[in-house]
Amino acid sequence: MTKMESRPHLKPGVVTGEAYKLFVEQAKKEGYALPAVNVIGTNSINAVLEAASKNKSDVIIQLSSGGAQFFGGKGHEDSENTRILGAVSAAQHVHLMAQHYGICVALHTDHAHKDLIPWLDALIDYSEDLYKAEGVPLFSSHMLDLSAEPIEENIAESKRLLKRMTPLGMSLEIELGITGGEEDGVGSEDNLNNPSLYTQPKECLYAYEELSHLGHFSLAASFGNVHGVYKPGNVQLRPEILKSAQDLIQEKYNTSHNPLHLVFHGGSGSQDRHIKAALSYGVFKMNIDTDLQFAFAKKVGDAIKETPQAFIHQVDPETGKPYKKFYDPRTFLRNGEKGIIERLGEAFEILGSKGKTLACQ
């Protein structure tokens, strides 16, 4: 982009439809990516929005099925319906607050494996109802993760869902190859040597040929990435796999540069050089969860260590001093939020999105 070329502007809030497509394309065009943060409650949602606003960056907020269930109430006996309503409730909160924070937000779900397809269908039902009433869907994109299934089954189900979602202005994220490690009950920490950690370019070509004419989709292609943080040397990232896939499609179909919209799963703990390489190959979204969980927990732990008596006694047994202001959940939860905000600030810098919000100011 030249200095004289103007950047597009979008209305602050949740982006869907054509606005979401522009949101993705602009990131690829300018060579930055957006952190995609898994949230579990209003604390994590508000911290993400605050961090994005402070850094003048757009952001992606997403819910796994476990996060959605936690949002809806972990103790409810009807866990299936709770994860549906939890996702709907969280999405409604983001819709209400994102505009208030003055940045653009893409709203996703994360890692729905085969048993969770009914969860996605139920959420699409909600989007259909909202679209009829207000002309917008509830979410910007959903993720179907059938990477453990035969690729033919993966793509067939992807086609079915994309056909439902396209009329609503929604995108679909799919995964080819597996992301190592474990997240929210998906995967295993023992699979770090699985050859499926490396997606083959011909598989990406197959997905492009089957899905691109049906609607907007993004692809989490595995290049050795894993969920969680592991000892250095245990994970061998090969982002050049992404370049091979992009080049194959561009050469065969004479497309524009980097035709696939790529997603980097398992971004926590990754080296900057691997992140930079992935961005140059068309990655617009990097999932970051483990690092933020730790950043939140560390700040809460620090608060407890500073005044441990406050988490044992309401009143100091020796001095009679009340500890209410210390054990008030708003105090230590706010400390946790600050941890997320600080770590996300680093992510915006590394991913190059700081100061690049598309929201009209």
C-alpha positions as CSV (number, residue, x, y, z in Angstrom):
1,M,0.0,0.0,0.0
2,T,1.4,3.4,-1.0
3,K,1.4,6.3,1.4
4,M,-1.1,8.1,-0.7
5,E,-3.5,5.2,-0.9
6,S,-6.4,5.6,1.5
7,R,-7.5,2.8,3.8
8,P,-11.1,1.7,4.0
9,H,-13.2,2.5,7.0
10,L,-15.8,0.4,8.7
11,K,-18.4,1.1,11.3
12,P,-17.1,0.1,14.8
13,G,-18.6,-3.1,16.1
14,V,-18.9,-6.7,15.0
15,V,-18.1,-7.1,11.3
16,T,-20.0,-9.6,9.1
17,G,-20.7,-10.1,5.4
18,E,-18.8,-7.7,3.0
19,A,-17.3,-5.9,6.0
20,Y,-15.8,-9.1,7.2
21,K,-14.3,-9.9,3.8
22,L,-12.7,-6.5,3.7
23,F,-11.5,-7.0,7.3
24,V,-9.7,-10.1,6.1
25,E,-8.4,-8.8,2.8
26,Q,-7.0,-5.6,4.3
27,A,-4.9,-7.5,6.9
28,K,-3.4,-9.7,4.1
29,K,-2.9,-6.7,1.9
30,E,-1.0,-4.8,4.6
31,G,0.8,-7.8,5.9
32,Y,-0.5,-7.9,9.4
33,A,-2.6,-10.4,11.3
34,L,-5.2,-10.2,14.1
35,P,-5.0,-12.1,17.4
36,A,-8.0,-14.4,17.9
37,V,-8.6,-14.7,21.6
38,N,-10.6,-17.5,23.2
39,V,-12.9,-16.0,25.8
40,I,-14.9,-17.6,28.7
41,G,-16.7,-14.7,30.4
42,T,-17.3,-11.0,30.4
43,N,-13.9,-10.5,32.2
44,S,-12.0,-11.9,29.3
45,I,-14.2,-10.3,26.6
46,N,-13.9,-6.8,28.2
47,A,-10.2,-7.2,28.6
48,V,-9.8,-8.0,24.9
49,L,-11.9,-5.1,23.9
50,E,-10.0,-2.7,26.2
51,A,-6.7,-4.0,24.8
52,A,-7.8,-3.6,21.2
53,S,-9.1,-0.1,21.9
54,K,-5.9,1.0,23.7
55,N,-3.8,-0.3,20.8
56,K,-6.1,1.0,18.1
57,S,-6.2,-2.5,16.6
58,D,-9.1,-4.6,15.4
59,V,-9.4,-8.1,17.0
60,I,-11.0,-11.5,16.7
61,I,-13.0,-12.8,19.7
62,Q,-13.9,-16.5,19.7
63,L,-15.5,-19.2,21.8
64,S,-14.8,-22.8,22.0
65,S,-17.7,-25.1,23.0
66,G,-16.1,-25.4,26.5
67,G,-15.8,-21.6,26.7
68,A,-19.4,-21.2,25.7
69,Q,-20.5,-23.8,28.2
70,F,-18.5,-22.0,31.0
71,F,-20.1,-18.7,29.9
72,G,-23.5,-20.2,30.2
73,G,-22.9,-21.9,33.5
74,K,-20.6,-24.8,34.0
75,G,-22.8,-26.4,36.6
76,H,-26.0,-26.6,34.6
77,E,-27.0,-30.2,34.0
78,D,-28.2,-29.5,30.4
79,S,-24.6,-29.0,29.1
80,E,-25.7,-29.2,25.4
81,N,-28.2,-26.4,25.6
82,T,-25.9,-24.4,28.0
83,R,-23.1,-24.3,25.4
84,I,-25.6,-23.0,22.8
85,L,-27.1,-20.4,25.1
86,G,-23.6,-19.5,26.5
87,A,-22.3,-18.8,23.0
88,V,-25.4,-16.8,22.1
89,S,-25.2,-14.8,25.3
90,A,-21.4,-14.1,24.8
91,A,-22.1,-13.0,21.2
92,Q,-24.8,-10.6,22.3
93,H,-22.4,-9.1,24.9
94,V,-19.8,-8.6,22.2
95,H,-22.3,-7.0,19.8
96,L,-23.4,-4.6,22.5
97,M,-20.0,-3.6,23.7
98,A,-17.7,-3.7,20.6
99,Q,-19.1,-0.5,19.1
100,H,-18.7,1.2,22.5
101,Y,-15.0,0.5,22.4
102,G,-14.6,1.9,19.0
103,I,-12.9,-0.9,17.1
104,C,-13.9,-3.6,14.7
105,V,-14.4,-7.1,16.0
106,A,-14.8,-10.4,14.2
107,L,-16.8,-12.9,16.2
108,H,-15.9,-16.6,15.7
109,T,-16.4,-20.0,17.3
110,D,-13.4,-22.3,17.6
111,H,-12.7,-26.1,17.1
112,A,-16.0,-27.8,16.6
113,H,-15.2,-31.5,16.0
114,K,-17.6,-34.1,14.6
115,D,-19.7,-34.4,17.8
116,L,-20.2,-30.7,18.0
117,I,-21.7,-30.2,14.6
118,P,-25.2,-29.9,16.2
119,W,-23.8,-27.0,18.3
120,L,-22.8,-25.2,15.1
121,D,-26.1,-25.9,13.4
122,A,-28.0,-24.6,16.4
123,L,-25.9,-21.4,16.4
124,I,-26.6,-21.0,12.7
125,D,-30.3,-21.3,13.5
126,Y,-29.9,-18.3,15.8
127,S,-28.1,-16.4,13.1
128,E,-30.8,-17.1,10.6
129,D,-33.4,-15.7,13.0
130,L,-31.3,-12.6,13.7
131,Y,-30.7,-12.1,10.0
132,K,-34.4,-12.2,9.2
133,A,-35.0,-9.6,12.0
134,E,-32.0,-7.3,11.6
135,G,-30.1,-8.3,8.4
136,V,-27.0,-9.5,10.3
137,P,-25.9,-12.9,11.6
138,L,-24.9,-13.5,15.2
139,F,-21.3,-14.6,14.4
140,S,-18.9,-13.5,11.7
141,S,-17.5,-17.1,11.2
142,H,-17.7,-20.6,12.6
143,M,-15.0,-23.2,12.7
144,L,-15.5,-26.8,11.7
145,D,-12.6,-29.0,12.8
146,L,-12.9,-32.4,11.1
147,S,-9.2,-32.7,10.7
148,A,-9.4,-36.1,12.4
149,E,-11.8,-37.4,9.8
150,P,-11.1,-38.4,6.2
151,I,-10.6,-35.3,4.0
152,E,-13.6,-36.2,1.8
153,E,-15.9,-36.2,4.9
154,N,-14.3,-33.0,6.1
155,I,-14.9,-31.2,2.9
156,A,-18.4,-32.6,2.3
157,E,-19.6,-31.3,5.7
158,S,-17.8,-28.0,5.1
159,K,-19.8,-27.6,1.9
160,R,-23.0,-28.3,3.7
161,L,-22.4,-25.7,6.4
162,L,-21.0,-23.1,4.0
163,K,-24.1,-23.3,1.9
164,R,-26.2,-22.5,5.0
165,M,-23.9,-19.7,6.1
166,T,-23.2,-17.8,2.8
167,P,-26.7,-16.3,2.5
168,L,-26.3,-14.9,6.0
169,G,-23.0,-13.2,5.2
170,M,-20.9,-15.6,7.3
171,S,-17.6,-17.2,6.7
172,L,-16.4,-20.8,7.5
173,E,-13.1,-21.8,9.0
174,I,-11.9,-25.3,8.4
175,E,-8.8,-27.3,9.4
176,L,-6.6,-29.6,7.3
177,G,-4.0,-31.6,9.1
178,I,-4.0,-31.6,12.9
179,T,-2.8,-29.0,15.4
180,G,-0.7,-30.7,17.9
181,G,-1.2,-30.6,21.7
182,E,-4.5,-30.4,23.5
183,E,-7.0,-27.6,23.9
184,D,-10.4,-27.7,25.5
185,G,-10.4,-31.5,25.4
186,V,-9.5,-31.7,21.7
187,G,-6.3,-33.4,20.8
188,S,-3.5,-34.9,22.9
189,E,-0.2,-33.7,24.3
190,D,1.3,-37.0,23.0
191,N,0.8,-36.2,19.3
192,L,3.7,-33.9,18.7
193,N,5.4,-36.3,16.3
194,N,2.3,-37.0,14.2
195,P,3.0,-36.6,10.5
196,S,-0.5,-35.0,10.1
197,L,1.0,-31.9,11.8
198,Y,2.0,-31.0,8.3
199,T,-0.8,-30.3,5.8
200,Q,0.0,-31.2,2.2
201,P,-0.4,-28.4,-0.4
202,K,-2.5,-30.7,-2.6
203,E,-5.0,-31.0,0.3
204,C,-5.3,-27.2,0.4
205,L,-5.8,-27.2,-3.4
206,Y,-8.7,-29.7,-3.0
207,A,-10.3,-27.5,-0.4
208,Y,-10.0,-24.4,-2.6
209,E,-11.5,-26.2,-5.5
210,E,-14.5,-27.6,-3.5
211,L,-15.3,-24.5,-1.4
212,S,-14.2,-21.3,-3.0
213,H,-17.2,-21.1,-5.4
214,L,-19.6,-21.6,-2.5
215,G,-18.7,-18.7,-0.3
216,H,-16.0,-17.2,1.9
217,F,-13.8,-19.6,3.9
218,S,-10.5,-19.6,5.8
219,L,-8.2,-22.5,6.3
220,A,-6.1,-23.6,9.3
221,A,-3.4,-25.5,7.5
222,S,-1.0,-27.3,9.9
223,F,2.7,-26.6,9.6
224,G,3.8,-28.1,12.8
225,N,1.9,-25.8,15.1
226,V,0.6,-26.9,18.5
227,H,-1.8,-25.8,21.2
228,G,-0.1,-24.9,24.4
229,V,3.6,-24.1,25.2
230,Y,6.2,-26.8,25.1
231,K,9.9,-27.1,25.7
232,P,11.9,-25.5,22.9
233,G,12.8,-28.0,20.2
234,N,9.7,-30.2,20.8
235,V,7.9,-28.4,18.0
236,Q,9.2,-27.9,14.5
237,L,7.4,-25.2,12.6
238,R,7.6,-25.2,8.8
239,P,5.7,-22.1,7.6
240,E,7.1,-22.6,4.1
241,I,4.3,-25.3,3.7
242,L,1.8,-22.4,3.6
243,K,3.8,-20.7,0.8
244,S,3.8,-24.0,-1.2
245,A,0.0,-24.3,-0.9
246,Q,-0.6,-20.6,-2.0
247,D,1.8,-21.0,-4.9
248,L,0.1,-24.2,-6.1
249,I,-3.3,-22.6,-6.3
250,Q,-2.1,-19.3,-7.8
251,E,-0.2,-21.2,-10.5
252,K,-3.1,-23.5,-11.4
253,Y,-5.9,-20.9,-11.4
254,N,-4.0,-17.7,-12.1
255,T,-5.4,-16.1,-8.9
256,S,-4.1,-13.1,-7.1
257,H,-1.2,-13.4,-4.6
258,N,-1.9,-15.6,-1.6
259,P,-5.5,-16.7,-2.6
260,L,-6.1,-18.7,0.6
261,H,-7.1,-16.9,3.8
262,L,-4.9,-18.7,6.3
263,V,-5.1,-19.1,10.1
264,F,-2.3,-19.8,12.5
265,H,-3.5,-22.1,15.3
266,G,-1.4,-22.7,18.4
267,G,0.2,-19.3,18.3
268,S,1.2,-19.2,21.9
269,G,5.0,-19.5,22.5
270,S,5.8,-19.1,18.8
271,Q,9.0,-17.4,17.7
272,D,8.8,-14.0,16.0
273,R,10.5,-15.2,12.9
274,H,8.0,-18.0,12.3
275,I,5.1,-15.6,12.9
276,K,6.6,-13.1,10.4
277,A,7.0,-15.8,7.8
278,A,3.5,-17.0,8.3
279,L,2.1,-13.5,7.8
280,S,4.0,-13.1,4.5
281,Y,2.3,-16.3,3.3
282,G,-1.3,-15.0,3.8
283,V,-2.0,-15.6,7.5
284,F,-4.5,-13.0,8.7
285,K,-5.5,-14.6,12.0
286,M,-3.4,-16.1,14.8
287,N,-5.1,-17.9,17.7
288,I,-3.7,-17.0,21.1
289,D,-5.0,-18.7,24.2
290,T,-2.5,-20.4,26.5
291,D,-0.3,-17.3,26.9
292,L,-3.3,-15.2,27.9
293,Q,-4.5,-17.8,30.3
294,F,-1.1,-17.6,32.0
295,A,-1.0,-13.8,31.9
296,F,-4.4,-13.7,33.6
297,A,-3.5,-16.3,36.2
298,K,-0.1,-14.8,37.0
299,K,-1.6,-11.4,37.8
300,V,-4.3,-13.0,40.0
301,G,-1.6,-15.1,41.7
302,D,0.5,-12.0,42.3
303,A,-2.4,-10.2,44.0
304,I,-3.0,-13.2,46.3
305,K,0.7,-13.5,47.2
306,E,0.8,-9.8,48.1
307,T,-1.9,-10.1,50.7
308,P,-2.3,-13.9,51.4
309,Q,-4.1,-13.3,54.7
310,A,-7.0,-11.6,52.8
311,F,-7.8,-15.0,51.2
312,I,-7.8,-16.8,54.5
313,H,-9.5,-14.4,56.9
314,Q,-12.2,-11.7,56.3
315,V,-10.6,-9.8,59.2
316,D,-7.0,-10.0,60.3
317,P,-6.9,-12.2,63.4
318,E,-4.2,-10.0,65.0
319,T,-5.0,-6.4,64.0
320,G,-8.7,-6.7,63.3
321,K,-8.1,-5.0,60.0
322,P,-10.9,-5.9,57.5
323,Y,-9.7,-7.3,54.2
324,K,-12.8,-6.7,52.1
325,K,-11.1,-4.5,49.5
326,F,-8.6,-7.2,48.8
327,Y,-10.9,-10.2,48.5
328,D,-13.5,-8.3,46.6
329,P,-13.5,-10.3,43.3
330,R,-13.5,-7.0,41.3
331,T,-10.0,-6.4,42.7
332,F,-8.2,-9.6,41.7
333,L,-10.3,-10.2,38.6
334,R,-9.3,-6.7,37.4
335,N,-5.7,-7.6,38.0
336,G,-6.2,-10.7,35.8
337,E,-7.7,-8.5,33.1
338,K,-4.7,-6.3,33.2
339,G,-2.5,-9.3,32.5
340,I,-4.5,-10.1,29.4
341,I,-4.3,-6.4,28.3
342,E,-0.5,-6.3,28.7
343,R,0.1,-9.6,26.8
344,L,-2.3,-8.7,24.0
345,G,-0.5,-5.4,23.6
346,E,2.6,-7.5,22.8
347,A,0.6,-9.6,20.3
348,F,-0.7,-6.5,18.5
349,E,2.9,-5.3,18.1
350,I,4.3,-8.6,16.9
351,L,1.4,-9.2,14.5
352,G,1.7,-5.7,13.1
353,S,-1.9,-4.7,13.7
354,K,-1.3,-2.0,16.3
355,G,-2.7,1.4,15.1
356,K,-4.4,-0.2,12.1
357,T,-8.0,-0.4,13.1
358,L,-10.4,0.0,10.2
359,A,-13.0,1.5,12.5
360,C,-13.9,5.0,11.4
361,Q,-12.8,7.3,14.3
